[in-house]
Each structure stands twice: as C-alpha cells, then as structure tokens.
Amino acid sequence: MSSGGYKIDKVVDARGSHCPGPLMELIKAIKNAEVGQVVAVYSTDSGSKTDIPLWVKKAGHELIGIYEREGYTEFVVRKTR
C-alpha cells in the first residue's frame, strides 16, 4: 500500500475496539516496527482522534496523517526512534 509519498508497512485494524484499544494496538505495532517503518491504524472509536495524536507526539514519532474514511478513521504513523 502506498500513497502520499510513503509506504504503509503494517496495518492495524482496530475497528470496533473501544478506547484505549486502538491506541494499545498502535503502541504494540510501533514497538515491533523498525525505525522508519509506517504503521496505519483503523479506528471507529472517537477517542482515538485525541489519544493517538497525543501519544504520537509524546512518544516522539511522526504523525503522517489522519484520514476520515467511510465509517472509520485512519491514523498513519512513522516510527522515528
């Protein structure tokens, strides 16, 4: 998968999971990713729109984008350290 000049290395489908599930799934995926890899998280939980960007900033990774899709939100994050 690729768009916007980046390649998604791992997709975490956390749709239907409630807070803090999608964030926990992202943290697990980032821990297992190599530096520079891109992880996409799909979430239907409205709390993710606050939780995920805050965690990404606090953890020092790069939030590439937040995209509204049909019925869910896609968060794209690059592991930077």
FENHU-V819882 format. One record per pair of residues at least 6 apart in sequence whose C-alpha atoms are under 8 Angstrom apart, sorted by the first residue. I is the first residue (numbers start at 1). J is the second residue. Records with the same first field share a line. If there is no record, write none. Layout:
I = J, J
This chain:
1 = 7, 8, 9
2 = 8
6 = 38
7 = 38
8 = 37, 38, 39, 40
9 = 37, 38, 39
10 = 29, 38, 39, 40
11 = 39, 40, 41, 42
12 = 25, 26, 29, 39, 40, 41, 42
13 = 41, 42, 43
14 = 21, 22, 25, 41, 42, 43, 44
15 = 22, 42, 43, 44, 45, 72
16 = 43, 44, 45
17 = 43, 44, 45
18 = 44, 45
19 = 45, 47, 48
20 = 47, 48
22 = 41, 42, 43, 45, 48
23 = 48, 51, 52
26 = 39, 41
29 = 39
30 = 39, 79
33 = 79
34 = 79
35 = 78, 79, 80, 81
36 = 78, 79, 80, 81
37 = 78, 79
38 = 76, 77, 78, 79
39 = 76, 77, 78, 79
40 = 74, 75, 76, 77
41 = 74, 75, 76
42 = 72, 73, 74, 75
43 = 72, 73, 74
44 = 71, 72, 73
52 = 75
53 = 63
56 = 62, 63, 77
57 = 63
60 = 80, 81
61 = 77, 78, 79, 80, 81
62 = 77, 78, 79, 80
63 = 75, 76, 77, 78
64 = 75, 76, 77, 78
65 = 75, 76, 77
66 = 73, 74, 75, 76
67 = 73, 74, 75
68 = 74
